[in-house]
């Protein structure tokens, strides 16, 4: 029942996002375009501008939500997400360095983002490892490293202020101008993430029982934690390379999903993916139409929604 409702909401978000914008497209026009009957200017708006943006946003939401759900289970902390533990900062710094220092090599942004996320994850693991990667040490190391990497990003914007204009929307998290190239860029990571997270859901459930119990059940705890953390880094890096520093998705989506279906990762993982796509699609639609003809980066809308939710989580955790 919940799955059907989620898929219906995703479909509704898709339709609303398709027909709404600076140029309104009726449901009839949409049907005629998809069936190949209509090939006028509306066809170009829908097929080459709006549709790839919506699909890219959905994949970004899926990847960030999966990354957040994995990290929250591995770290046993409801406030963990790719941004808070430093993974997003690592991906962002490397991607931003390519865009500012090597502007003619922007095709290297996705691999650079992944390398940044991967290296950052390794450093966090190294800093937190003491006979095992303790969740609290991982979070503290991630927060400290995120602040450190953020200082480098600020330095780049100051030292190369003449080149930073092209990265402003990217730093805020934006889906503006996304094309089928970006869909093809992120699709393999989304498929790999869904496959890996689906397999890892069983191990996440075992980890939730505690490290000692997991070892007693024959699980190689440190190896599983490392592999799942690297998968979360890959998912976050792919989203950052396409949409920039889009925050709060990985934090709030797993919580919303957990409130609806519970904490069993066999269900939490796939439903987080669905709800991640839904939230980013609706947030991007709001970013496009609320202040039309002006357009906000989707990251700004997510911050308006996510920051109060984050404060709610902090207040609830402090009372418990």
C-alpha positions in Angstrom: 0.0 0.0 0.0 2.7 2.4 1.0 4.7 1.5 -2.1 1.8 2.1 -4.4 1.2 5.5 -2.7 4.9 6.4 -3.1 5.0 5.5 -6.7 1.7 7.5 -7.3 3.2 10.5 -5.6 6.3 10.2 -7.7 4.2 10.0 -10.9 2.2 13.0 -9.7 5.4 15.0 -9.0 6.6 14.1 -12.5 3.4 15.3 -14.2 3.2 18.5 -12.1 6.9 19.3 -12.9 6.4 18.6 -16.6 3.4 20.8 -17.1 4.4 23.7 -14.8 7.0 26.3 -15.5 7.7 29.5 -17.4 6.0 27.9 -20.4 2.9 25.9 -19.2 2.3 22.6 -21.0 -1.1 21.1 -20.8 -1.6 17.4 -20.1 -2.9 17.0 -23.6 0.2 18.6 -25.1 2.3 16.3 -22.9 0.4 13.2 -24.1 0.7 14.3 -27.8 4.5 15.0 -27.4 5.1 11.6 -25.8 3.2 9.8 -28.5 5.1 11.7 -31.2 2.0 13.5 -32.6 3.2 17.0 -31.6 6.7 18.2 -32.6 6.5 21.9 -32.3 8.3 24.3 -29.9 6.6 22.6 -27.0 8.3 19.4 -28.0 11.7 21.1 -27.6 10.8 22.6 -24.2 9.6 19.3 -22.9 12.0 16.8 -24.4 15.2 18.8 -24.4 14.9 21.2 -21.4 12.3 20.1 -18.9 12.3 16.3 -19.0 16.1 15.8 -18.6 16.1 18.2 -15.7 13.3 16.3 -14.0 15.0 12.9 -14.5 18.3 14.2 -13.4 16.7 15.7 -10.2 15.0 12.4 -9.5 18.3 10.5 -9.8 20.1 13.1 -7.6 17.4 12.7 -4.9 17.6 8.9 -5.1 21.4 8.9 -4.7 21.5 11.4 -1.8 18.7 9.7 0.0 20.4 6.3 -0.4 23.7 7.7 0.8 22.0 9.3 3.9 20.1 6.1 4.8 23.3 4.0 4.5 25.4 6.4 6.6 22.7 6.7 9.3 22.6 2.9 9.6 26.4 2.5 9.6 27.1 5.3 12.0 24.0 4.5 14.1 23.3 8.3 14.2 20.0 9.8 13.0 21.8 13.1 12.2 24.3 11.6 9.8 24.2 12.5 6.1 26.8 13.0 3.4 27.2 16.7 4.1 27.5 16.4 7.9 30.2 13.7 7.8 32.3 15.5 5.2 31.8 13.4 2.1 30.0 16.2 0.2 32.7 18.7 1.1 35.4 16.4 -0.3 33.5 15.9 -3.5 32.7 19.6 -3.7 36.2 20.8 -3.2 37.7 18.5 -5.9 34.9 19.3 -8.4 35.1 23.1 -7.7 38.9 23.0 -8.1 38.4 21.5 -11.6 35.8 24.1 -12.5 37.8 27.0 -11.4 41.4 26.0 -12.0 40.8 23.8 -15.1 37.7 25.3 -16.8 38.4 23.6 -20.1 38.3 20.2 -18.4 34.8 20.3 -17.0 34.2 16.8 -18.3 36.5 15.7 -15.4 34.1 17.1 -12.7 32.4 13.7 -12.1 35.5 11.6 -11.6 37.1 14.5 -9.6 34.0 14.6 -7.3 34.3 10.8 -6.8 38.0 11.0 -6.0 37.3 13.8 -3.6 34.6 11.9 -1.8 36.7 8.7 -1.8 39.8 10.4 -0.4 37.8 12.2 2.2 36.1 9.0 3.3 39.5 7.3 3.6 40.9 10.2 5.6 37.9 10.2 7.9 38.3 6.4 8.4 42.0 6.8 9.2 41.3 9.6 11.7 38.5 7.7 13.4 40.1 4.2 13.4 41.2 2.9 16.8 40.8 -0.8 16.8 37.7 -0.2 14.8 35.8 2.7 13.3 33.7 4.0 16.2 30.6 5.8 14.9 31.1 8.9 17.2 34.7 9.3 16.1 33.7 9.0 12.5 31.1 11.8 12.8 33.5 14.1 14.7 36.3 13.5 12.2 33.8 14.1 9.4 32.6 17.4 10.9 36.1 18.6 11.5 37.3 17.6 8.0 34.2 19.2 6.4 35.1 22.5 8.1 38.7 22.2 6.9 37.7 21.5 3.3 35.2 24.3 3.4 38.0 26.7 4.2 39.8 25.6 1.0 36.6 26.2 -1.0 36.2 29.6 0.5 39.8 30.3 -0.4 39.2 29.3 -4.0 36.3 31.7 -4.3 38.4 34.6 -2.9 41.6 33.9 -4.9 39.7 33.3 -8.1 36.8 35.7 -7.8 36.9 36.4 -11.5 36.1 32.7 -12.3 33.7 31.9 -9.5 30.5 33.2 -11.2 30.0 30.0 -13.1 30.1 28.0 -9.8 27.6 30.1 -7.8 24.5 28.0 -8.7 26.5 24.8 -8.4 27.6 25.8 -4.9 24.0 26.4 -3.9 22.8 23.1 -5.5 21.1 23.7 -8.9 19.4 21.6 -11.6 19.3 24.5 -14.1 20.4 23.7 -17.6 20.6 19.9 -17.0 20.5 17.9 -20.2 20.5 14.3 -21.4 24.2 14.3 -20.9 23.7 14.7 -17.2 21.1 11.9 -17.2 23.6 9.6 -18.8 26.3 10.7 -16.4 24.4 9.9 -13.2 22.3 6.9 -14.4 25.1 4.3 -14.0 25.8 5.4 -10.4 22.1 5.4 -9.5 21.7 1.8 -10.9 24.9 0.7 -9.1 23.8 2.4 -5.9 20.3 0.8 -6.0 21.9 -2.6 -6.6 24.5 -2.2 -3.9 22.2 -0.7 -1.3 19.6 -3.5 -1.9 22.3 -6.1 -1.2 23.7 -4.2 1.7 20.3 -3.7 3.4 20.6 -7.1 5.1 24.0 -6.2 6.5 22.7 -2.9 7.7 20.0 -4.6 9.7 22.7 -6.8 11.3 24.9 -3.8 12.1 22.0 -2.2 13.8 22.1 -5.0 16.4 25.5 -3.8 17.5 29.1 -4.6 16.5 29.6 -7.4 19.0 26.3 -9.1 18.0 27.2 -8.7 14.3 30.6 -10.3 14.9 28.9 -13.1 16.8 26.7 -13.7 13.7 29.8 -14.1 11.6 29.8 -10.6 9.9 33.1 -9.0 9.1 32.0 -5.7 10.7 34.9 -3.4 9.6 34.9 -4.7 6.1 31.1 -4.2 5.7 31.2 -0.8 7.2 34.0 0.3 4.9 32.3 -1.1 1.8 29.0 0.5 2.6 30.7 3.8 3.5 32.4 3.8 0.1 29.1 3.1 -1.6 27.6 6.1 0.2 30.5 8.2 -0.9 30.1 7.1 -4.5 26.4 8.0 -4.4 27.0 11.4 -2.8 29.8 12.1 -5.3 27.7 11.4 -8.3 24.9 13.7 -7.0 27.4 16.5 -6.2 29.1 16.2 -9.6 25.7 16.8 -11.3 23.8 19.1 -9.0 26.4 20.7 -6.8 26.2 21.1 -3.1 22.6 20.1 -2.6 22.1 19.6 1.1 19.6 18.1 3.6 18.2 15.4 1.2 20.3 12.7 2.7 19.3 13.9 6.2 15.6 14.3 6.0 14.4 11.7 3.5 15.5 8.6 5.5 13.8 10.1 8.6 10.5 10.8 6.7 10.7 7.2 5.3 11.4 5.8 8.8 8.4 7.5 10.2 6.2 5.9 7.5 7.5 2.4 7.2 9.8 1.7 10.1 13.5 1.0 10.5 13.9 -2.3 8.6 16.5 -1.5 5.9 15.0 -4.0 3.5 12.1 -1.6 3.1 13.8 1.7 4.3 16.4 1.6 1.5 14.1 1.3 -1.5 11.4 3.6 -0.1 14.1 6.2 0.7 15.1 6.1 -2.9 11.5 6.7 -4.0 10.9 9.5 -1.5 14.3 11.1 -2.4 13.2 11.4 -6.0 9.8 12.8 -5.0 11.2 15.5 -2.7 13.8 16.8 -5.1 11.3 16.9 -8.0 8.8 18.9 -6.0 11.5 21.1 -4.5 12.9 21.9 -8.0 9.4 22.6 -9.3 8.9 25.1 -6.5 12.3 26.6 -7.2 11.2 27.2 -10.8 7.7 28.5 -10.3 7.3 30.2 -6.9 9.3 33.3 -7.8 8.8 33.1 -11.6 10.2 34.5 -13.8 13.1 34.3 -11.4 14.5 30.9 -10.6 16.0 29.8 -7.3 18.6 27.0 -7.0 16.8 23.9 -5.7 19.4 23.8 -2.8 17.9 27.0 -1.5 14.4 25.5 -1.3 15.8 22.3 0.3 17.6 24.5 2.9 14.3 26.3 3.7 12.7 22.9 4.3 15.6 20.9 5.7 17.0 23.4 8.2 13.9 23.5 10.4 13.5 19.7 10.1 17.2 19.4 11.3 16.5 21.6 14.3 13.4 19.5 15.1 15.6 16.3 15.0 18.2 18.0 17.3 15.5 19.0 19.8 13.9 15.6 19.7 17.2 13.8 20.2 18.2 16.0 23.1 14.9 15.2 24.9 15.3 11.4 24.4 
